[in-house]
Amino acid sequence: MSNTESTSKKPVVHRYINIREVDPLRDAAHDRPLRYDSLGRRLRDEVLVVLAIDFGLRANELRQLKEAMFRLDDAEVVLPGHIQKDYPREDITPGAVTMRLDPYGHFGTVRLLRTYFGSEWYRARGSDYVFPSRQSDVMSTESMRNVVRDLAVHADVTIHRSDGAPADPSELHPHAFRHSLANYMLADSDTRLVDVRNHLRHRSVTTTERVYDHFQRR
């Protein structure tokens, strides 16, 4: 690779929020004006925020969640291998994994999901997916991104960038919750990189170290 090519590559900039910004985002789900208003839709947007930071899922994994994957009595969700991102270059589909709901006890995830799944709006959708839209069985990743951005702008949350530059609330997107979870975990001195790797389901701990080097406690 030439010097020109190596220097032209810009470092990847990650956006993330502090966990204290989650409550304003949840409030915004119920406060912001909606053209087609309903409690169920507002609950859907709140659930989107909570599950995104609770699990640290990629946006396409998040949108493929189905109600049947949740075991609310056991506070668990089972992620089938086929909805998870294949490992790059190896074309290997990960196996199914079981994840705990609200492992840090911050979000009341089980109670929120029971309320949402029982809502008239959700039941009327007749969809297997956790995140249906008004016109479709499942939201697009673009729609999810629009919801997250609108909530962040309405709540005027503080967004951080890994390069230290100022950030606008409109920069928040679903994948930023994945980085936010990693940041939260790494803020605990007892958390090992392998713990973050396991939760985010990276192919190896080397990937975790490379992606979150700017979060390291050194």
Disulfide bonds with the S-S distance in Angstrom:
none
